[in-house]
Amino acid sequence: MIIKETSRFLARDFVVLISNLIIGIILARYLGPKILGTWYLIQSIFLIADSIFRSKAEVGSIYYIGKNMNIASNILSAMHLISLIALGLLTITLFFFSDIFFIKIFGSLDNNLISASYIVLIALAFSFFVTNTLYFLLAKKKYNQYNLVLILQSIINLLVVVTLSILYKPNVYIPVLALFFSWLTAFFISLLLTKLNTNKFLFSQPKKIKNLSLSGLKFYMTSFLRSSRDHFPRVILGGAGIDLSIIAYLGNVQLIQNIISKFPNAVSTLLYSQIASSNNPLEDKKSFIFVIKITTVVIFLVILLATIFSDLLVSILFGDQYIPLIEVLKIALPSMVIPCIGIVIIGYLTGKGDFTGPIYFELFACIPLIVLIFNNEVFFSGKALGWFIFSSNIMFGIISIIYIKQLYKFKLFEFIIKKSDLKETYLIFKNLKKKYLF
């Protein structure tokens, strides 16, 4: 069942992947490393604010709705109210501390950059409610509707980037406005889908709000730590006055890693949803072992090819002005296999109601960030940046494997890839090719 439904997510992720890749190529080539580095700083504001102020109650909602589908509508209304409270806290925080915050990131109070930052924060508000709806649809197994929202958001983002790049000179507002209009569109679509899927929309659910908030705490910690290791390095380097090109290189590596992780994320999301509503532990374990094997095979092949052809990849996609990125990729790419396995492990753990394990994974992965905080001059070169990403990935992956082995009594030999697994993987992707390409 999980593999079958993953095919739908893979079709969606293929569209999103291509869209994001084209956006990354256009922005890298059109904006250049300096402006692109500035955009990655502004994007970090969106992502860090999301990690701090989004409660992650919507993630925990899958577990509760999976156990009792009748409360889905009430859970959704409770999630929206939690989001309104979170956005109120964000507004208060900005009112009192915005100047300090922007000086720390940009080094000065640049009005253009501040205006761009506020635009992405408005987009963040829309994304809160969209995300609530997405998890509501996922919990109700409305996978086609779930995919529709994400695909349209990605396509609108691409269309606005292309349009503004044709009409205007290179400037940071091109990706900023694209982000804004894409989430605005997704917001209106999510409102329509909410109306189609529920007859009730009540805000008077104090008990459910309390339960959701508490269940979301561990998701919150996981998300905050993940955002810290991914996006705080940009802010730290920006505040240290580093060449913005280095931030652009870091952002591009993270873009490539995010694209590579689309497959394990799709598997993990479905694994969580399916196991949360399952009453068959043996079948859950069997499915988990199998998808781990498939993920390992697929990601290994992708990363092997990407590493071998990294020189060509950078030249064709981003242009000669990003040649220093090659050095970063050759170090960072091989380390991406293990964390992709860790992502699938998280899907299994959270489906079982274990929301603590992912916190440990992220804590260990944040160790290199501590080095960066106290000695950011070390990261003024591409090679050091590559080793920073490498060490963070390895720590995340190894801890996740140790955790699942020790606490859930899995045997490592169970994950050994056999010839039959390779054949099964081939057949799955052969069927996907027939279904979606021909």
SULQUIGI-V919160 format. One record per residue. SS is DSSP state (alpha for helix, beta for strand, coil for the rest). PHI is phi in whole degrees, -180 to 180 (none if undefined). NEAR is the number of other ideal C-beta (glycine too) atoms within 10 Angstrom. Layout:
SS|PHI|NEAR + SS|PHI|NEAR
This chain:
coil|none|10 + alpha|-63|19 + alpha|-65|16 + alpha|-61|10 + alpha|-70|18 + alpha|-61|22 + alpha|-60|16 + alpha|-66|17 + alpha|-67|21 + alpha|-66|20 + alpha|-62|17 + alpha|-63|21 + alpha|-65|22 + alpha|-64|16 + alpha|-64|17 + alpha|-64|22 + alpha|-61|17 + alpha|-62|14 + alpha|-62|20 + alpha|-65|18 + alpha|-66|15 + alpha|-64|16 + alpha|-60|21 + alpha|-61|21 + alpha|-67|15 + alpha|-60|18 + alpha|-65|26 + alpha|-63|22 + alpha|-76|16 + alpha|-80|20 + alpha|-81|20 + alpha|83|17 + alpha|-59|23 + alpha|-67|14 + alpha|-68|18 + alpha|-62|28 + alpha|-62|25 + alpha|-64|23 + alpha|-62|24 + alpha|-64|27 + alpha|-66|25 + alpha|-65|24 + alpha|-60|20 + alpha|-64|23 + alpha|-62|23 + alpha|-57|20 + alpha|-75|18 + alpha|-70|20 + alpha|-61|21 + alpha|-62|21 + alpha|-69|20 + alpha|-87|16 + alpha|-103|21 + coil|-83|25 + coil|-71|23 + coil|69|25 + alpha|-61|28 + alpha|-64|28 + alpha|-69|24 + alpha|-66|27 + alpha|-63|26 + alpha|-59|23 + alpha|-63|21 + alpha|-72|19 + alpha|-66|25 + alpha|-61|21 + alpha|-84|11 + coil|-151|10 + alpha|-64|11 + alpha|-69|7 + alpha|-96|15 + alpha|-57|19 + alpha|-64|18 + alpha|-67|19 + alpha|-64|26 + alpha|-62|28 + alpha|-64|21 + alpha|-65|28 + alpha|-63|28 + alpha|-65|19 + alpha|-66|20 + alpha|-60|22 + alpha|-65|21 + alpha|-62|13 + alpha|-64|14 + alpha|-63|19 + alpha|-67|17 + alpha|-63|11 + alpha|-65|12 + alpha|-62|19 + alpha|-62|12 + alpha|-64|10 + alpha|-60|14 + alpha|-65|16 + alpha|-60|8 + alpha|-93|9 + alpha|-123|11 + alpha|-60|15 + alpha|-61|11 + alpha|-62|9 + alpha|-62|18 + alpha|-71|19 + alpha|-64|13 + alpha|-64|13 + alpha|-83|21 + alpha|-98|20 + coil|86|13 + coil|-164|10 + coil|-93|11 + coil|-80|14 + alpha|-61|8 + alpha|-64|12 + alpha|-69|19 + alpha|-67|18 + alpha|-61|11 + alpha|-62|24 + alpha|-66|24 + alpha|-67|14 + alpha|-63|17 + alpha|-69|23 + alpha|-73|21 + alpha|-65|13 + alpha|-60|21 + alpha|-60|21 + alpha|-60|19 + alpha|-62|21 + alpha|-65|24 + alpha|-59|23 + alpha|-73|22 + alpha|-63|22 + alpha|-62|21 + alpha|-57|25 + alpha|-65|26 + alpha|-61|22 + alpha|-70|23 + alpha|-62|28 + alpha|-66|23 + alpha|-65|22 + alpha|-64|23 + coil|-87|20 + coil|61|17 + coil|-90|17 + alpha|-66|16 + alpha|-65|10 + alpha|-69|20 + alpha|-57|24 + alpha|-65|19 + alpha|-59|17 + alpha|-61|22 + alpha|-68|17 + alpha|-67|18 + alpha|-65|15 + alpha|-61|26 + alpha|-68|22 + alpha|-68|16 + alpha|-62|20 + alpha|-57|24 + alpha|-64|20 + alpha|-62|15 + alpha|-69|20 + alpha|-60|23 + alpha|-62|16 + alpha|-62|14 + alpha|-69|19 + alpha|-67|18 + alpha|-76|8 + alpha|-86|8 + coil|-127|12 + coil|-71|7 + coil|-57|14 + coil|-159|16 + coil|-71|21 + alpha|-72|16 + alpha|-61|24 + alpha|-70|28 + alpha|-64|23 + alpha|-69|19 + alpha|-62|24 + alpha|-62|28 + alpha|-62|21 + alpha|-70|19 + alpha|-68|25 + alpha|-75|25 + alpha|-63|17 + alpha|-62|20 + alpha|-61|27 + alpha|-63|19 + alpha|-67|11 + alpha|-66|18 + alpha|-66|25 + alpha|-63|13 + alpha|-63|12 + alpha|-68|20 + alpha|-63|19 + alpha|-63|10 + alpha|-73|9 + alpha|-110|16 + coil|-150|15 + coil|-102|6 + coil|-116|9 + coil|-146|12 + coil|-106|12 + coil|-104|12 + coil|-95|10 + coil|-132|18 + alpha|-59|10 + alpha|-67|9 + alpha|-67|21 + alpha|-62|20 + alpha|-63|11 + alpha|-64|17 + alpha|-64|24 + alpha|-62|18 + alpha|-67|11 + alpha|-68|21 + alpha|-81|22 + alpha|-60|15 + alpha|-71|19 + alpha|-62|20 + alpha|-61|22 + alpha|-62|17 + alpha|-60|24 + alpha|-65|21 + alpha|-64|18 + alpha|-66|21 + alpha|-64|19 + alpha|-65|18 + alpha|-61|19 + alpha|-74|22 + alpha|-88|22 + alpha|-116|23 + alpha|-63|18 + alpha|-56|24 + alpha|-63|26 + alpha|-65|20 + alpha|-62|17 + alpha|-68|23 + alpha|-64|22 + alpha|-67|15 + coil|-82|13 + coil|78|9 + coil|-68|18 + coil|-55|13 + alpha|-61|20 + alpha|-62|18 + alpha|-62|22 + alpha|-66|25 + alpha|-63|29 + alpha|-63|27 + alpha|-61|27 + alpha|-62|24 + alpha|-69|24 + alpha|-64|22 + alpha|-65|18 + alpha|-61|19 + alpha|-64|24 + alpha|-66|20 + alpha|-64|14 + alpha|-65|18 + alpha|-63|21 + coil|-83|18 + alpha|-58|18 + alpha|-64|23 + alpha|-63|26 + alpha|-66|18 + alpha|-63|24 + alpha|-63|28 + alpha|-63|25 + alpha|-62|22 + alpha|-71|25 + alpha|-61|28 + alpha|-60|22 + alpha|-62|26 + alpha|-71|19 + alpha|-70|25 + alpha|-60|20 + coil|-107|17 + coil|-98|16 + coil|-122|6 + coil|-128|10 + alpha|-58|10 + alpha|-66|7 + alpha|-69|14 + alpha|-60|18 + alpha|-64|15 + alpha|-62|12 + alpha|-64|21 + alpha|-62|26 + alpha|-60|15 + alpha|-67|16 + alpha|-70|21 + alpha|-63|25 + alpha|-64|22 + alpha|-61|22 + alpha|-59|23 + alpha|-62|20 + alpha|-63|17 + alpha|-63|19 + alpha|-67|22 + alpha|-59|15 + alpha|-64|11 + alpha|-63|17 + alpha|-70|19 + alpha|-59|13 + alpha|-66|12 + alpha|-63|17 + alpha|-70|16 + alpha|-61|12 + coil|-106|12 + alpha|-61|19 + alpha|-60|12 + alpha|-66|10 + alpha|-58|18 + alpha|-67|24 + alpha|-63|15 + alpha|-74|10 + alpha|-78|17 + coil|-105|23 + coil|101|15 + alpha|-65|7 + alpha|-70|16 + alpha|-111|21 + coil|-54|13 + alpha|-59|17 + alpha|-66|28 + alpha|-59|18 + alpha|-60|17 + alpha|-66|28 + alpha|-65|23 + alpha|-62|16 + alpha|-86|20 + alpha|-79|26 + alpha|-56|26 + alpha|-59|17 + alpha|-82|21 + alpha|-84|24 + alpha|-67|19 + alpha|-63|19 + alpha|-64|24 + alpha|-66|29 + alpha|-65|21 + alpha|-61|25 + alpha|-62|24 + alpha|-67|26 + alpha|-58|28 + alpha|-61|24 + alpha|-59|26 + alpha|-67|25 + alpha|-63|25 + alpha|-68|26 + alpha|-63|23 + coil|-86|18 + coil|86|13 + coil|-94|16 + coil|-102|22 + coil|-88|13 + alpha|-52|23 + alpha|-58|26 + alpha|-65|18 + alpha|-62|16 + alpha|-59|27 + alpha|-71|25 + alpha|-59|17 + alpha|-66|19 + alpha|-69|26 + coil|-85|19 + alpha|-57|12 + alpha|-61|21 + alpha|-64|17 + alpha|-63|9 + alpha|-61|13 + alpha|-64|21 + alpha|-61|11 + alpha|-91|7 + coil|-150|9 + alpha|-73|16 + alpha|-64|9 + alpha|-63|13 + alpha|-97|22 + coil|-84|13 + coil|-130|14 + alpha|-64|21 + alpha|-62|13 + alpha|-64|15 + alpha|-63|26 + alpha|-62|23 + alpha|-69|17 + alpha|-61|23 + alpha|-66|24 + alpha|-57|18 + alpha|-66|17 + alpha|-65|24 + alpha|-63|24 + alpha|-63|19 + alpha|-63|23 + alpha|-60|27 + alpha|-66|23 + alpha|-65|17 + alpha|-63|20 + alpha|-64|26 + alpha|-69|19 + alpha|-61|13 + alpha|-62|20 + alpha|-68|23 + alpha|-73|14 + alpha|-78|9 + alpha|-88|12 + alpha|-112|15 + coil|58|7 + coil|-77|18 + coil|-99|9 + alpha|-61|8 + alpha|-66|6 + alpha|-65|13 + alpha|-99|18 + coil|-66|9 + coil|-81|14 + coil|-104|9 + alpha|-60|7 + alpha|-65|9 + alpha|-68|18 + alpha|-64|13 + alpha|-65|10 + alpha|-64|16 + alpha|-62|20 + alpha|-61|11 + alpha|-66|10 + alpha|-62|17 + alpha|-75|15 + alpha|-67|10 + alpha|-67|13 + alpha|-62|15 + alpha|-63|10 + alpha|-65|9 + alpha|-75|11 + alpha|-111|13 + coil|-110|8 + coil|-129|5
